Amino acid sequence: MTWLWTSADMVEAMSGRPVGMLPEGITGISIDTRTLAPGEAFFAIKGDQFDGHNFATAAMAAGAGLIVVAEAKLPALGKLKVPMIVVDDVLEGLVRLGIASRARSQAQIIAVTGSVGKTTTKEALRHVLAEVGMVHASAASFNNHWGVPLTLARMPADADYGVFEIGMNHVDEIRPLVKMVRPHVAIITLIAHAHLGHFNNLDEIATAKAEIFEGIVPGGYALINHDDKRFKLLEQLARKAGVEHIRTFGENARADYRAHEMKLHPTCSCMTARLAGQEVVVKIGAPGRHIAQNALAVLGAAHLAGADIARVAMALATLIPESGRGARHRLRHPDGVITLIDESYNANPASMRAALELLHAAQPEARGRRIAVLGDMLELGKQAAKLHMDLVRPISGAKVNALFIGGPEMSVLDSALPVEIQTEYRQSVDELQPLVVKAVRPGDVIMVKSSKGIGFSKIVRALMAKYPPAEPLGPAE
């Protein structure tokens, strides 16, 4: 049996106290009894809404190999017949285990942050690096104060590559996380209007994102978007943090990892990329200029991590967009087929424009239309009204035929769009959903985009329930 951790190593790493007969080791780590697999360790973390200690019995019933609990909670758990490791604080115990995992690892570690494209870039790195070695990467968007140490603690000792997403919406959130991760390569994808409600301007956002440079190991690399308007500021902040090597990606002629001759197609993108002095022809299975730019960051990071670039570049051809982040579905309508582009996971002005460009590039069939279903972009603070109004031009430029908008902030667009764009506004997703489902016709291409908190994923689910998938959309041919 190959253990993720031996119990003895866990006790030592966390400065814990064993209670009961601990197993020799555990096969995984869980903080959710709904997905816990037999033989895993359950960490009873106390969150904002739930206390994991209240689920200790459920963890035992699910077959947990052991549970990690807080000393103060032990009296209430005294009757449980399950091995335990007792610590002062469970989350702090997880942090210590994550730090121990990083210390034992020989993997090349890559960390990713940015206002947009973090998760897409992280998943693309997971995809391509799996072609050249054992890769461990964050699940979903596990990029915060518990997600990062959990991902670290779950990293197998023999992994060749580790890929970590690090997020923030306040100053000093990235700093402690990146000092756990200690990357060899740290990427900032792009600085854009996201979480602006917590900052005064984009320079402040860039400065907070640049905290990622402070954790780079000696001799490591900062990888920055040369096309970013905050490039110079990020470069200065990297040097101030003592980063020895700064590399760049983008379409700028001075970028170290540069794209030229880029051709964007409805279902894929192609480009010639100049990588460390050599030219590589690259096909990317997911469409969009923003995806192609993220692919340059992926190629650059893979090169700096010592991966076989030829194999990495070939793997990009089989990249498939994720659910909520550009995933495409062909849906059966009684009289034909509908194309659904699911961008419902999150939204800010930059990603909204990118999604509208995707819709513009898509080709409706027969008499089909381009339909945009747009919800509020959250956390934009005092600039919310202006930034929502700024969508008028990209909506018009995308040649949208029908527009459905929802949420309080989107109301500014209700009377601001050209009369030729058929527009329906409702304040809530529940009011908008039936209108969208009823409106679609065969041949339509429909794109759904909003911040996650608005809940436009409900519209995606409703469309897929009414019009079942006609065929899976894999990598572009």
Long-range contacts (C-beta under 8 A, 24 or more apart in sequence): 1-25, 1-27, 3-27, 4-28, 4-29, 4-154, 4-156, 5-29, 5-41, 5-97, 5-153, 7-66, 7-83, 7-85, 9-100, 10-41, 10-68, 10-85, 10-97, 11-85, 13-96, 13-97, 13-99, 13-100, 14-68, 14-85, 14-87, 14-93, 14-96, 14-97, 15-87, 15-96, 16-68, 16-85, 16-86, 16-87, 16-93, 17-71, 17-85, 17-86, 17-87, 18-83, 18-84, 18-85, 18-86, 19-74, 19-83, 19-84, 19-85, 19-86, 20-81, 20-82, 20-83, 20-84, 21-83, 22-66, 22-83, 22-85, 23-65, 23-66, 23-83, 25-65, 26-65, 26-66, 27-65, 28-154, 29-94, 29-97, 29-150, 29-153, 29-154, 30-59, 30-64, 31-146, 31-150, 33-58, 33-59, 33-62, 36-62, 36-63, 36-64, 37-62, 37-63, 38-62, 38-63, 38-64, 38-65, 39-63, 39-64, 39-65, 40-64, 40-65, 41-65, 41-66, 41-67, 41-68, 41-85, 42-66, 42-67, 42-68, 43-67, 43-68, 43-90, 43-93, 43-94, 43-150, 44-68, 44-69, 44-70, 44-73, 44-90, 45-90, 45-91, 45-94, 45-146, 46-70, 46-90, 46-91, 47-146, 52-90, 53-77, 56-80, 56-82, 68-93, 68-94, 91-145, 91-146, 91-149, 94-146, 94-149, 94-150, 94-153, 95-149, 95-180, 97-149, 97-152, 97-153, 98-148, 98-149, 98-150, 98-151, 98-152, 98-153, 98-180, 99-149, 99-152, 99-180, 101-152, 101-153, 101-154, 101-155, 101-157, 102-152, 102-155, 102-180, 102-181, 102-182, 104-157, 105-155, 105-157, 105-159, 105-162, 107-136, 107-155, 107-159, 107-160, 107-161, 107-162, 108-160, 108-161, 108-162, 108-184, 108-185, 108-305, 108-306, 108-307, 109-161, 109-162, 109-163, 109-164, 109-181, 109-182, 109-183, 109-184, 109-185, 109-217, 110-161, 110-162, 110-163, 110-164, 110-183, 110-184, 110-185, 110-186, 110-187, 110-301, 110-305, 111-163, 111-164, 111-165, 111-166, 111-178, 111-181, 111-183, 111-185, 111-186, 111-187, 111-212, 111-215, 112-163, 112-164, 112-165, 112-166, 112-186, 112-187, 112-189, 112-297, 113-165, 113-166, 113-167, 113-168, 113-174, 113-186, 113-187, 113-188, 113-189, 113-209, 113-212, 114-187, 114-188, 114-189, 114-190, 114-191, 114-209, 114-225, 115-189, 115-190, 115-191, 115-192, 115-193, 115-194, 115-195, 115-205, 115-209, 115-348, 115-350, 116-189, 116-190, 116-192, 116-194, 116-290, 116-348, 116-350, 116-351, 116-354, 117-189, 117-190, 117-290, 117-293, 117-294, 117-297, 117-351, 118-143, 118-165, 118-166, 118-167, 118-189, 119-143, 119-165, 119-322, 119-325, 119-345, 120-291, 120-294, 120-321, 120-322, 120-325, 120-326, 121-187, 121-189, 121-294, 121-297, 121-298, 122-163, 122-164, 122-165, 123-322, 124-294, 124-295, 124-298, 124-316, 124-319, 125-161, 125-163, 125-298, 125-301, 125-302, 126-163, 127-315, 127-316, 127-318, 127-319, 128-298, 128-302, 128-307, 128-312, 128-315, 128-316, 128-319, 129-160, 129-161, 129-163, 129-302, 129-305, 129-307, 129-312, 130-315, 131-311, 131-312, 131-314, 131-315, 132-160, 132-302, 132-307, 132-308, 132-311, 132-312, 133-160, 133-161, 133-307, 134-158, 134-159, 134-160, 134-161, 135-159, 135-160, 135-161, 135-162, 135-163, 136-161, 136-162, 136-163, 137-162, 137-163, 137-164, 138-163, 138-164, 138-165, 141-165, 141-167, 143-167, 144-173, 144-177, 145-173, 145-176, 145-177, 148-177, 148-180, 148-181, 149-180, 152-180, 152-181, 161-305, 161-307, 166-212, 168-195, 168-208, 168-209, 168-211, 169-195, 169-198, 169-379, 170-195, 170-198, 170-208, 171-204, 171-207, 171-208, 172-208, 172-211, 173-208, 173-211, 174-208, 174-209, 174-211, 174-212, 175-211, 175-214, 175-215, 177-215, 178-211, 178-212, 178-214, 178-215, 178-216, 179-214, 179-215, 180-215, 181-215, 182-215, 182-216, 182-217, 183-212, 183-215, 183-216, 183-217, 183-220, 184-216, 184-217, 184-220, 184-221, 184-304, 184-305, 185-216, 185-220, 185-221, 185-223, 185-301, 185-304, 185-305, 186-212, 186-213, 186-215, 186-216, 186-220, 186-221, 186-222, 186-223, 187-223, 187-224, 187-297, 187-300, 187-301, 188-212, 188-222, 188-223, 188-224, 188-225, 188-228, 188-234, 189-225, 189-294, 189-297, 190-225, 190-228, 190-293, 190-350, 191-228, 191-229, 191-230, 191-234, 192-348, 192-349, 192-350, 192-351, 193-348, 193-349, 193-350, 193-380, 193-383, 193-387, 194-348, 194-350, 194-379, 195-379, 196-379, 196-380, 196-381, 196-383, 196-387, 197-379, 197-380, 197-381, 197-382, 197-384, 198-379, 198-381, 199-381, 202-229, 202-230, 203-230, 203-233, 206-230, 206-233, 206-234, 206-237, 207-233, 207-237, 209-234, 210-234, 210-237, 210-238, 210-241, 213-237, 213-238, 213-241, 213-243, 214-241, 216-241, 216-243, 218-244, 219-244, 219-245, 220-244, 220-245, 221-245, 221-246, 221-247, 221-304, 222-246, 222-247, 223-247, 223-248, 223-249, 223-297, 223-300, 223-301, 223-304, 224-248, 224-249, 225-249, 225-250, 225-293, 225-297, 226-250, 226-252, 226-254, 226-255, 227-251, 227-252, 227-255, 227-293, 247-300, 247-304, 249-293, 249-296, 249-297, 249-299, 249-300, 250-293, 250-296, 251-293, 255-296, 256-300, 257-296, 257-297, 257-299, 257-300, 257-303, 258-296, 259-292, 259-293, 259-296, 262-289, 262-292, 264-288, 264-289, 264-292, 264-361, 265-361, 265-476, 266-361, 266-362, 266-363, 267-328, 267-473, 267-476, 267-477, 268-317, 268-475, 268-476, 269-295, 271-295, 273-299, 273-313, 275-299, 275-300, 275-303, 275-309, 276-303, 276-309, 280-309, 280-310, 280-313, 281-313, 282-313, 282-316, 283-316, 283-317, 283-476, 284-316, 284-317, 284-319, 285-316, 285-317, 285-318, 285-319, 285-320, 285-475, 285-476, 286-319, 286-320, 286-321, 286-326, 286-476, 287-326, 287-358, 287-361, 287-476, 288-326, 288-354, 288-357, 288-358, 288-361, 289-354, 289-357, 290-350, 290-351, 290-354, 290-357, 291-319, 291-321, 291-326, 295-319, 317-475, 318-475, 319-475, 320-473, 320-474, 320-475, 324-452, 324-457, 324-460, 326-355, 326-358, 328-473, 329-464, 329-469, 329-473, 330-469, 330-470, 330-471, 330-472, 330-473, 331-463, 331-464, 331-467, 331-468, 331-469, 331-470, 332-467, 332-468, 332-469, 332-470, 333-440, 333-441, 333-442, 333-467, 334-442, 335-441, 335-442, 336-365, 336-366, 336-441, 336-442, 336-443, 337-365, 337-442, 337-443, 337-470, 338-368, 338-440, 338-441, 338-442, 338-443, 338-444, 338-445, 338-446, 338-463, 338-467, 339-364, 339-365, 339-444, 339-445, 339-446, 340-446, 340-447, 340-448, 340-460, 340-463, 340-464, 341-445, 341-446, 341-447, 341-448, 342-448, 342-457, 342-460, 343-447, 343-448, 343-449, 344-448, 344-449, 344-450, 344-452, 344-456, 344-457, 344-459, 344-460, 345-452, 345-457, 346-451, 346-452, 347-374, 347-375, 347-376, 347-377, 347-378, 347-449, 347-450, 347-451, 348-377, 348-380, 348-451, 349-377, 349-380, 349-387, 349-390, 349-391, 351-449, 352-377, 352-391, 352-394, 352-449, 353-391, 353-394, 355-447, 355-449, 356-391, 356-394, 356-395, 356-397, 356-398, 356-400, 356-447, 356-449, 357-394, 357-398, 358-447, 359-398, 359-400, 359-445, 359-447, 360-397, 360-398, 360-399, 362-445, 362-447, 363-445, 364-443, 364-444, 364-445, 365-442, 365-443, 366-442, 366-443, 367-441, 367-443, 368-441, 368-442, 368-443, 368-444, 368-445, 369-401, 369-402, 369-441, 369-443, 369-444, 369-445, 370-398, 370-399, 370-400, 370-401, 370-402, 370-444, 370-445, 370-447, 371-400, 371-401, 371-402, 371-403, 371-404, 371-436, 371-439, 371-440, 371-444, 371-445, 371-446, 371-447, 372-398, 372-400, 372-402, 372-403, 372-404, 372-446, 372-447, 372-449, 373-403, 373-404, 373-405, 373-406, 373-432, 373-436, 373-446, 373-447, 373-448, 373-449, 373-456, 373-459, 374-403, 374-404, 374-405, 374-406, 374-410, 374-449, 374-450, 375-405, 375-406, 375-407, 375-410, 375-429, 375-449, 375-450, 375-451, 375-454, 375-455, 375-456, 376-406, 376-407, 376-408, 376-409, 376-410, 376-450, 376-451, 376-454, 377-409, 377-450, 377-451, 378-409, 378-451, 378-453, 378-454, 379-451, 380-409, 384-409, 385-409, 385-412, 388-412, 388-413, 389-413, 389-416, 392-416, 392-417, 395-421, 396-421, 402-439, 404-432, 404-435, 404-436, 404-439, 405-432, 406-431, 406-432, 406-450, 406-454, 406-456, 407-450, 407-454, 429-454, 429-455, 429-456, 429-458, 429-459, 430-458, 432-459, 433-458, 433-459, 433-462, 436-462, 436-463, 437-462, 437-463, 437-466, 440-467
